[in-house]
Amino acid sequence: MPGRPGGTPYGGGVPLTGSVAITVVAALLVLVGLVGILVPVLPGPVLVVVGIAVWAVPRDDAVGWTVLAVAVALVVAGSVLKYLLPGRRMRDAGVPGRTLVAGGLLGIVGFFVVPVVGLFLGFVLGVYLAELARVGRARAWPSARHALTAVGWSILIELAAALFATAVWVGALVLA
């Protein structure tokens, strides 16, 4: 209660100051962004960068701007690598890009048909059906497995980049 000596309107403890509130909002955005990478419904890397920017921009100091620049560089590098490395592996295995497009389209349908897991199930089914039509039953699953492995690597690369950006931000929170 405001009239209580030493009390705060929030029932004691540390009052919720502007910088604490901004840090909490930033942390929530970063957390949702990391989840968004694993559950590809949200723009995960973008939310991680936005979360760090929410913390860095109001600081308006060298630490904030440096952390934001490093985080953006890491996320951009991860975004480039997530397409280059798995794409090359798929080309080497002979899996065309249209297989992933078919998987993505059926994944979108699956998302609405079977909540939560439908995106993944639809993607796997779409990739398999595209490869079944392209190479026949005997080679469809090995080919689809190459495509799914490439997507897994893509997600891991994107997650690693976002986790490194998050680690830079957390390091700045602890040390600055």
Secondary structure, 3 states (H helix, E strand, C coil): CCCCCCCCCCCCCCCCCHHHHHHHHHHHHHHHHHHHHHCCCCCHHHHHHHHHHHHHHHHCCHHHHHHHHHHHHHHHHHHHHHHHHHHHHHHHHCCCHHHHHHHHHHHHHHHHHCCCCHHHHHHHHHHHHHHHHHHCHHHHHHHHHHHHHHHHHHHHHHHHHHHHHHHHHHHHHHHC
